[in-house]
Amino acid sequence: MENQEEVVRVRIPRKDQNEILGVIEQMLGASRVRVRCVDGKVRMGRIPGKLKRKIWIKEGDVVIVSPWEV
């Protein structure tokens, strides 16, 4: 039999929606994380409930970050 490779689709960040890539540095609890973004800034992030129930996120994972204005 031939080797069959599984195709995985990955969504890329959309510039028009102000999304960037980041790496989870630390899990803080209560759905909060510390993320180092590709622009060099360290941000506090939040994992939405619908995503938290579907996917296990751990330190070192690459995520799409959508920064808020404060």
Distance bins in CASP14 RR format, pairs under 12 A and 6 or more apart:
PFRMAT RR
TARGET T0000
AUTHOR 0000-0000-0000
RMODE 2
METHOD distances of the structure
MODEL  1
10 21 0 0 0 0 0 1 0 0 0 0 0
10 62 0 0 0 0 1 0 0 0 0 0 0
10 63 0 0 0 0 0 1 0 0 0 0 0
10 64 0 0 0 0 1 0 0 0 0 0 0
11 17 0 0 0 0 0 1 0 0 0 0 0
11 19 0 0 0 0 1 0 0 0 0 0 0
11 21 0 0 0 0 0 1 0 0 0 0 0
11 62 0 0 0 0 0 1 0 0 0 0 0
11 63 0 0 0 0 0 1 0 0 0 0 0
11 64 1 0 0 1 0 0 0 0 0 0 0
12 19 0 0 0 0 1 0 0 0 0 0 0
12 20 0 0 0 0 0 1 0 0 0 0 0
12 21 0 0 0 0 1 0 0 0 0 0 0
12 62 0 0 0 0 0 1 0 0 0 0 0
12 64 0 0 0 0 1 0 0 0 0 0 0
13 19 1 1 0 0 0 0 0 0 0 0 0
13 20 1 0 1 0 0 0 0 0 0 0 0
13 21 1 0 1 0 0 0 0 0 0 0 0
13 22 0 0 0 0 1 0 0 0 0 0 0
13 37 0 0 0 0 0 1 0 0 0 0 0
13 38 0 0 0 0 1 0 0 0 0 0 0
13 39 0 0 0 0 0 1 0 0 0 0 0
13 62 0 0 0 0 0 1 0 0 0 0 0
13 63 0 0 0 0 1 0 0 0 0 0 0
13 64 1 0 1 0 0 0 0 0 0 0 0
13 65 1 0 0 1 0 0 0 0 0 0 0
13 66 0 0 0 0 1 0 0 0 0 0 0
13 67 0 0 0 0 0 1 0 0 0 0 0
14 20 0 0 0 0 1 0 0 0 0 0 0
14 21 0 0 0 0 0 1 0 0 0 0 0
14 64 0 0 0 0 1 0 0 0 0 0 0
14 65 0 0 0 0 0 1 0 0 0 0 0
14 66 0 0 0 0 1 0 0 0 0 0 0
15 21 0 0 0 0 0 1 0 0 0 0 0
15 64 0 0 0 0 0 1 0 0 0 0 0
15 66 0 0 0 0 0 1 0 0 0 0 0
16 66 0 0 0 0 0 1 0 0 0 0 0
17 64 0 0 0 0 1 0 0 0 0 0 0
17 65 0 0 0 0 0 1 0 0 0 0 0
17 66 1 0 0 1 0 0 0 0 0 0 0
17 67 0 0 0 0 0 1 0 0 0 0 0
18 37 0 0 0 0 0 1 0 0 0 0 0
18 39 0 0 0 0 0 1 0 0 0 0 0
18 64 0 0 0 0 0 1 0 0 0 0 0
18 65 0 0 0 0 1 0 0 0 0 0 0
18 66 1 0 0 1 0 0 0 0 0 0 0
18 67 1 0 0 1 0 0 0 0 0 0 0
18 68 0 0 0 0 1 0 0 0 0 0 0
18 69 0 0 0 0 1 0 0 0 0 0 0
19 37 0 0 0 0 0 1 0 0 0 0 0
19 38 0 0 0 0 0 1 0 0 0 0 0
19 39 0 0 0 0 0 1 0 0 0 0 0
19 63 0 0 0 0 0 1 0 0 0 0 0
19 64 1 0 1 0 0 0 0 0 0 0 0
19 65 1 0 0 1 0 0 0 0 0 0 0
19 66 1 0 1 0 0 0 0 0 0 0 0
19 67 0 0 0 0 1 0 0 0 0 0 0
20 35 0 0 0 0 1 0 0 0 0 0 0
20 36 0 0 0 0 0 1 0 0 0 0 0
20 37 1 0 1 0 0 0 0 0 0 0 0
20 38 1 0 1 0 0 0 0 0 0 0 0
20 39 1 0 0 1 0 0 0 0 0 0 0
20 40 0 0 0 0 1 0 0 0 0 0 0
20 41 0 0 0 0 1 0 0 0 0 0 0
20 43 0 0 0 0 1 0 0 0 0 0 0
20 62 0 0 0 0 0 1 0 0 0 0 0
20 63 0 0 0 0 1 0 0 0 0 0 0
20 64 1 0 0 1 0 0 0 0 0 0 0
20 65 1 0 1 0 0 0 0 0 0 0 0
20 66 0 0 0 0 1 0 0 0 0 0 0
20 67 1 0 0 1 0 0 0 0 0 0 0
21 35 0 0 0 0 1 0 0 0 0 0 0
21 36 0 0 0 0 1 0 0 0 0 0 0
21 37 1 0 0 1 0 0 0 0 0 0 0
21 38 1 0 1 0 0 0 0 0 0 0 0
21 39 0 0 0 0 1 0 0 0 0 0 0
21 40 0 0 0 0 0 1 0 0 0 0 0
21 61 0 0 0 0 0 1 0 0 0 0 0
21 62 1 0 0 1 0 0 0 0 0 0 0
21 63 1 0 0 1 0 0 0 0 0 0 0
21 64 1 0 0 1 0 0 0 0 0 0 0
21 65 1 0 0 1 0 0 0 0 0 0 0
21 66 0 0 0 0 0 1 0 0 0 0 0
21 67 0 0 0 0 0 1 0 0 0 0 0
22 33 0 0 0 0 0 1 0 0 0 0 0
22 34 0 0 0 0 0 1 0 0 0 0 0
22 35 1 0 1 0 0 0 0 0 0 0 0
22 36 1 0 0 1 0 0 0 0 0 0 0
22 37 1 0 1 0 0 0 0 0 0 0 0
22 38 1 0 0 1 0 0 0 0 0 0 0
22 39 0 0 0 0 1 0 0 0 0 0 0
22 40 0 0 0 0 1 0 0 0 0 0 0
22 41 0 0 0 0 1 0 0 0 0 0 0
22 42 0 0 0 0 1 0 0 0 0 0 0
22 43 0 0 0 0 1 0 0 0 0 0 0
22 45 0 0 0 0 0 1 0 0 0 0 0
22 57 0 0 0 0 0 1 0 0 0 0 0
22 60 0 0 0 0 1 0 0 0 0 0 0
22 61 0 0 0 0 1 0 0 0 0 0 0
22 62 1 0 0 1 0 0 0 0 0 0 0
22 63 1 0 1 0 0 0 0 0 0 0 0
22 64 1 0 0 1 0 0 0 0 0 0 0
22 65 1 0 1 0 0 0 0 0 0 0 0
22 66 0 0 0 0 0 1 0 0 0 0 0
22 67 0 0 0 0 0 1 0 0 0 0 0
23 33 0 0 0 0 0 1 0 0 0 0 0
23 34 0 0 0 0 1 0 0 0 0 0 0
23 35 1 0 0 1 0 0 0 0 0 0 0
23 36 1 0 1 0 0 0 0 0 0 0 0
23 37 0 0 0 0 1 0 0 0 0 0 0
23 38 0 0 0 0 1 0 0 0 0 0 0
23 40 0 0 0 0 0 1 0 0 0 0 0
23 42 0 0 0 0 0 1 0 0 0 0 0
23 43 0 0 0 0 0 1 0 0 0 0 0
23 57 0 0 0 0 0 1 0 0 0 0 0
23 58 0 0 0 0 0 1 0 0 0 0 0
23 59 0 0 0 0 1 0 0 0 0 0 0
23 60 1 0 1 0 0 0 0 0 0 0 0
23 61 1 0 0 1 0 0 0 0 0 0 0
23 62 1 0 1 0 0 0 0 0 0 0 0
23 63 1 0 0 1 0 0 0 0 0 0 0
23 64 0 0 0 0 0 1 0 0 0 0 0
23 65 0 0 0 0 1 0 0 0 0 0 0
24 32 0 0 0 0 0 1 0 0 0 0 0
24 33 1 0 1 0 0 0 0 0 0 0 0
24 34 1 0 0 1 0 0 0 0 0 0 0
24 35 1 0 1 0 0 0 0 0 0 0 0
24 36 0 0 0 0 1 0 0 0 0 0 0
24 37 0 0 0 0 0 1 0 0 0 0 0
24 42 0 0 0 0 0 1 0 0 0 0 0
24 43 0 0 0 0 0 1 0 0 0 0 0
24 44 0 0 0 0 0 1 0 0 0 0 0
24 45 0 0 0 0 1 0 0 0 0 0 0
24 47 0 0 0 0 1 0 0 0 0 0 0
24 56 0 0 0 0 0 1 0 0 0 0 0
24 57 1 0 0 1 0 0 0 0 0 0 0
24 58 1 0 0 1 0 0 0 0 0 0 0
24 59 1 0 1 0 0 0 0 0 0 0 0
24 60 1 0 1 0 0 0 0 0 0 0 0
24 61 1 0 1 0 0 0 0 0 0 0 0
24 62 0 0 0 0 1 0 0 0 0 0 0
24 63 1 0 0 1 0 0 0 0 0 0 0
24 64 0 0 0 0 0 1 0 0 0 0 0
24 65 0 0 0 0 0 1 0 0 0 0 0
25 32 0 0 0 0 0 1 0 0 0 0 0
25 33 1 0 0 1 0 0 0 0 0 0 0
25 34 1 0 1 0 0 0 0 0 0 0 0
25 35 1 0 0 1 0 0 0 0 0 0 0
25 36 1 0 1 0 0 0 0 0 0 0 0
25 37 0 0 0 0 0 1 0 0 0 0 0
25 40 0 0 0 0 0 1 0 0 0 0 0
25 41 0 0 0 0 0 1 0 0 0 0 0
25 42 1 0 0 1 0 0 0 0 0 0 0
25 43 0 0 0 0 1 0 0 0 0 0 0
25 44 0 0 0 0 0 1 0 0 0 0 0
25 45 0 0 0 0 0 1 0 0 0 0 0
25 58 0 0 0 0 0 1 0 0 0 0 0
25 59 1 0 0 1 0 0 0 0 0 0 0
25 60 1 0 0 1 0 0 0 0 0 0 0
25 61 0 0 0 0 0 1 0 0 0 0 0
25 62 0 0 0 0 0 1 0 0 0 0 0
25 63 0 0 0 0 0 1 0 0 0 0 0
26 32 0 0 0 0 1 0 0 0 0 0 0
26 33 1 0 0 1 0 0 0 0 0 0 0
26 34 1 0 1 0 0 0 0 0 0 0 0
26 35 0 0 0 0 1 0 0 0 0 0 0
26 36 0 0 0 0 1 0 0 0 0 0 0
26 42 0 0 0 0 1 0 0 0 0 0 0
26 43 0 0 0 0 0 1 0 0 0 0 0
26 44 0 0 0 0 1 0 0 0 0 0 0
26 45 0 0 0 0 0 1 0 0 0 0 0
26 57 0 0 0 0 0 1 0 0 0 0 0
26 58 0 0 0 0 0 1 0 0 0 0 0
26 59 1 0 0 1 0 0 0 0 0 0 0
26 60 0 0 0 0 1 0 0 0 0 0 0
26 61 0 0 0 0 0 1 0 0 0 0 0
27 33 1 0 1 0 0 0 0 0 0 0 0
27 34 0 0 0 0 1 0 0 0 0 0 0
27 35 0 0 0 0 0 1 0 0 0 0 0
27 44 0 0 0 0 0 1 0 0 0 0 0
27 45 0 0 0 0 0 1 0 0 0 0 0
27 46 0 0 0 0 0 1 0 0 0 0 0
27 47 0 0 0 0 1 0 0 0 0 0 0
27 52 0 0 0 0 0 1 0 0 0 0 0
27 56 0 0 0 0 0 1 0 0 0 0 0
27 57 1 0 0 1 0 0 0 0 0 0 0
27 58 1 0 0 1 0 0 0 0 0 0 0
27 59 1 0 0 1 0 0 0 0 0 0 0
27 60 0 0 0 0 1 0 0 0 0 0 0
27 61 0 0 0 0 0 1 0 0 0 0 0
28 34 1 0 0 1 0 0 0 0 0 0 0
28 35 0 0 0 0 0 1 0 0 0 0 0
28 43 0 0 0 0 0 1 0 0 0 0 0
28 44 1 0 0 1 0 0 0 0 0 0 0
28 45 0 0 0 0 1 0 0 0 0 0 0
28 46 0 0 0 0 1 0 0 0 0 0 0
28 47 0 0 0 0 0 1 0 0 0 0 0
28 59 0 0 0 0 0 1 0 0 0 0 0
29 44 0 0 0 0 0 1 0 0 0 0 0
29 45 0 0 0 0 0 1 0 0 0 0 0
29 46 0 0 0 0 0 1 0 0 0 0 0
29 47 0 0 0 0 1 0 0 0 0 0 0
29 52 0 0 0 0 0 1 0 0 0 0 0
29 57 0 0 0 0 0 1 0 0 0 0 0
29 59 0 0 0 0 0 1 0 0 0 0 0
30 44 0 0 0 0 0 1 0 0 0 0 0
30 45 0 0 0 0 0 1 0 0 0 0 0
30 46 0 0 0 0 1 0 0 0 0 0 0
30 47 0 0 0 0 1 0 0 0 0 0 0
30 49 0 0 0 0 0 1 0 0 0 0 0
30 52 0 0 0 0 0 1 0 0 0 0 0
31 44 0 0 0 0 0 1 0 0 0 0 0
31 45 0 0 0 0 1 0 0 0 0 0 0
31 46 1 0 1 0 0 0 0 0 0 0 0
31 47 1 0 1 0 0 0 0 0 0 0 0
31 48 1 0 0 1 0 0 0 0 0 0 0
31 49 1 0 0 1 0 0 0 0 0 0 0
31 50 0 0 0 0 0 1 0 0 0 0 0
31 51 0 0 0 0 1 0 0 0 0 0 0
31 52 1 0 1 0 0 0 0 0 0 0 0
31 53 0 0 0 0 0 1 0 0 0 0 0
31 57 0 0 0 0 1 0 0 0 0 0 0
32 43 0 0 0 0 0 1 0 0 0 0 0
32 44 1 0 0 1 0 0 0 0 0 0 0
32 45 1 0 0 1 0 0 0 0 0 0 0
32 46 1 0 1 0 0 0 0 0 0 0 0
32 47 1 0 0 1 0 0 0 0 0 0 0
32 48 0 0 0 0 0 1 0 0 0 0 0
32 52 0 0 0 0 0 1 0 0 0 0 0
32 57 0 0 0 0 0 1 0 0 0 0 0
33 42 0 0 0 0 0 1 0 0 0 0 0
33 43 0 0 0 0 1 0 0 0 0 0 0
33 44 1 0 0 1 0 0 0 0 0 0 0
33 45 1 0 1 0 0 0 0 0 0 0 0
33 46 1 0 0 1 0 0 0 0 0 0 0
33 47 1 0 0 1 0 0 0 0 0 0 0
33 48 0 0 0 0 0 1 0 0 0 0 0
33 51 0 0 0 0 0 1 0 0 0 0 0
33 52 0 0 0 0 0 1 0 0 0 0 0
33 57 1 0 0 1 0 0 0 0 0 0 0
33 58 0 0 0 0 1 0 0 0 0 0 0
33 59 0 0 0 0 1 0 0 0 0 0 0
33 60 0 0 0 0 0 1 0 0 0 0 0
33 61 0 0 0 0 1 0 0 0 0 0 0
33 63 0 0 0 0 1 0 0 0 0 0 0
33 65 0 0 0 0 1 0 0 0 0 0 0
34 41 0 0 0 0 0 1 0 0 0 0 0
34 42 1 0 0 1 0 0 0 0 0 0 0
34 43 1 0 0 1 0 0 0 0 0 0 0
34 44 1 0 0 1 0 0 0 0 0 0 0
34 45 1 0 0 1 0 0 0 0 0 0 0
34 46 0 0 0 0 0 1 0 0 0 0 0
34 59 0 0 0 0 1 0 0 0 0 0 0
34 60 0 0 0 0 0 1 0 0 0 0 0
34 63 0 0 0 0 0 1 0 0 0 0 0
34 65 0 0 0 0 0 1 0 0 0 0 0
35 41 0 0 0 0 1 0 0 0 0 0 0
35 42 1 0 0 1 0 0 0 0 0 0 0
35 43 1 0 1 0 0 0 0 0 0 0 0
35 44 1 0 0 1 0 0 0 0 0 0 0
35 45 1 0 1 0 0 0 0 0 0 0 0
35 46 0 0 0 0 1 0 0 0 0 0 0
35 47 0 0 0 0 0 1 0 0 0 0 0
35 57 0 0 0 0 0 1 0 0 0 0 0
35 59 0 0 0 0 0 1 0 0 0 0 0
35 60 0 0 0 0 1 0 0 0 0 0 0
35 61 0 0 0 0 1 0 0 0 0 0 0
35 62 0 0 0 0 1 0 0 0 0 0 0
35 63 1 0 0 1 0 0 0 0 0 0 0
35 64 0 0 0 0 0 1 0 0 0 0 0
35 65 1 0 1 0 0 0 0 0 0 0 0
35 66 0 0 0 0 0 1 0 0 0 0 0
35 67 0 0 0 0 1 0 0 0 0 0 0
36 42 1 0 1 0 0 0 0 0 0 0 0
36 43 0 0 0 0 1 0 0 0 0 0 0
36 44 0 0 0 0 0 1 0 0 0 0 0
36 45 0 0 0 0 0 1 0 0 0 0 0
36 59 0 0 0 0 0 1 0 0 0 0 0
36 60 0 0 0 0 1 0 0 0 0 0 0
36 61 0 0 0 0 0 1 0 0 0 0 0
36 62 0 0 0 0 0 1 0 0 0 0 0
36 63 0 0 0 0 0 1 0 0 0 0 0
36 65 0 0 0 0 1 0 0 0 0 0 0
37 43 1 0 1 0 0 0 0 0 0 0 0
37 44 0 0 0 0 0 1 0 0 0 0 0
37 45 0 0 0 0 0 1 0 0 0 0 0
37 62 0 0 0 0 0 1 0 0 0 0 0
37 63 0 0 0 0 1 0 0 0 0 0 0
37 64 0 0 0 0 0 1 0 0 0 0 0
37 65 1 0 1 0 0 0 0 0 0 0 0
37 66 0 0 0 0 0 1 0 0 0 0 0
37 67 1 0 0 1 0 0 0 0 0 0 0
38 62 0 0 0 0 1 0 0 0 0 0 0
38 63 0 0 0 0 0 1 0 0 0 0 0
38 64 0 0 0 0 0 1 0 0 0 0 0
38 65 0 0 0 0 1 0 0 0 0 0 0
38 67 0 0 0 0 0 1 0 0 0 0 0
39 65 0 0 0 0 1 0 0 0 0 0 0
39 67 0 0 0 0 1 0 0 0 0 0 0
40 65 0 0 0 0 0 1 0 0 0 0 0
41 65 0 0 0 0 1 0 0 0 0 0 0
41 67 0 0 0 0 1 0 0 0 0 0 0
42 65 0 0 0 0 0 1 0 0 0 0 0
42 67 0 0 0 0 0 1 0 0 0 0 0
43 63 0 0 0 0 0 1 0 0 0 0 0
43 65 1 0 0 1 0 0 0 0 0 0 0
43 66 0 0 0 0 0 1 0 0 0 0 0
43 67 1 0 0 1 0 0 0 0 0 0 0
43 68 0 0 0 0 1 0 0 0 0 0 0
43 70 0 0 0 0 0 1 0 0 0 0 0
44 65 0 0 0 0 0 1 0 0 0 0 0
44 67 0 0 0 0 0 1 0 0 0 0 0
44 68 0 0 0 0 0 1 0 0 0 0 0
44 70 0 0 0 0 0 1 0 0 0 0 0
45 51 0 0 0 0 0 1 0 0 0 0 0
45 57 0 0 0 0 0 1 0 0 0 0 0
45 63 0 0 0 0 1 0 0 0 0 0 0
45 64 0 0 0 0 0 1 0 0 0 0 0
45 65 1 0 0 1 0 0 0 0 0 0 0
45 66 0 0 0 0 1 0 0 0 0 0 0
45 67 0 0 0 0 1 0 0 0 0 0 0
45 68 0 0 0 0 1 0 0 0 0 0 0
46 52 0 0 0 0 1 0 0 0 0 0 0
46 57 0 0 0 0 0 1 0 0 0 0 0
46 63 0 0 0 0 0 1 0 0 0 0 0
46 65 0 0 0 0 0 1 0 0 0 0 0
46 66 0 0 0 0 0 1 0 0 0 0 0
46 67 0 0 0 0 0 1 0 0 0 0 0
46 68 0 0 0 0 1 0 0 0 0 0 0
47 53 0 0 0 0 1 0 0 0 0 0 0
47 54 0 0 0 0 0 1 0 0 0 0 0
47 55 0 0 0 0 1 0 0 0 0 0 0
47 56 0 0 0 0 0 1 0 0 0 0 0
47 57 1 0 0 1 0 0 0 0 0 0 0
47 58 0 0 0 0 0 1 0 0 0 0 0
47 61 0 0 0 0 0 1 0 0 0 0 0
47 63 0 0 0 0 1 0 0 0 0 0 0
47 64 0 0 0 0 0 1 0 0 0 0 0
47 65 0 0 0 0 0 1 0 0 0 0 0
48 54 0 0 0 0 1 0 0 0 0 0 0
48 55 0 0 0 0 0 1 0 0 0 0 0
48 57 0 0 0 0 0 1 0 0 0 0 0
48 63 0 0 0 0 0 1 0 0 0 0 0
48 64 0 0 0 0 0 1 0 0 0 0 0
48 66 0 0 0 0 0 1 0 0 0 0 0
49 55 0 0 0 0 0 1 0 0 0 0 0
49 57 0 0 0 0 0 1 0 0 0 0 0
51 57 1 0 0 1 0 0 0 0 0 0 0
51 61 0 0 0 0 0 1 0 0 0 0 0
51 63 0 0 0 0 1 0 0 0 0 0 0
51 64 0 0 0 0 0 1 0 0 0 0 0
55 61 0 0 0 0 1 0 0 0 0 0 0
55 63 0 0 0 0 1 0 0 0 0 0 0
57 63 1 0 0 1 0 0 0 0 0 0 0
57 64 0 0 0 0 0 1 0 0 0 0 0
END
